[in-house]
Amino acid sequence: DVKVTQSSRYLVKRTGEKVFLECVQDMDHENMFWYRQDPGLGLRLIYFSYDVKMKEKGDIPEGYSVSREKKERFSLILESASTNQTSMYLCASSGGGWQPQHFGDGTRLSIL
Amino acid sequence: AQKVTQAQTEISVVEKEDVTLDCVYETRDTTYYLFWYKQPPSGELVFLIRRNSFDEQNEISGRYSWNFQKSTSSFNFTITASQVVDSAVYFCALTPNNAGNMLTFGGGTRLMVKP
């Protein structure tokens, strides 16, 4: 079974802080994704990575950056957290082609 | 650009009722994939089904069935004899052929099954 692990289920940070969300997958998947989930908006793609050190912007990259130094790990960085970044963040990974994405449990981030 | 619309934001049924969740999509691509995911209260999205645009056969898996109609750009999901454990948020998603597996999600439908 594919396992996607996000480092925290709940996180509370303050405005202006630099925030790191970590995601690790154990299936040697090429593709990894970061989404945010907000009520009524579904999931929106922030960034994705198709290989180590490679990244592509998704639909809403503003205010975020990512890092993928190793194949199994994909980090989402909020450079200077703001209250409008309070949300549920979901990480996913998938193999090549149109293989289904496998998701982590999510991190509920609150910015005060 | 792609778009996925799930017009039903919330549905409430009583156990053993049948329920259909609607999904309508827009894409200019002729080749694409459609997905359904389930998100139980625990939060993790669980993959349910993938369907490519060339395969319009309906699919049944136990109490779940999917009706793909290209003519109406719809990919509806029916749960027969619903159970309390079916209570979750369900997402429909689309990826076109050239999008590198990037998914566009609908807004989700929250299904509540009451005993």
Interface residues (C-beta under 8 A of the other chain):
Chain A: R9 N31 F33 Y35 G40 L41 G42 L43 R44 L45 F48 Y50 E56 G58 M88 L90 A92 S94 G97 W98 Q99 P100 Q101 H102 F103 G104 D105 G106
Chain B: V4 Q6 T9 Y33 F35 Y37 S42 G43 E44 L45 V46 F47 R50 N52 F91 A93 T95 G100 N101 M102 L103 F105 G106 G107 G108
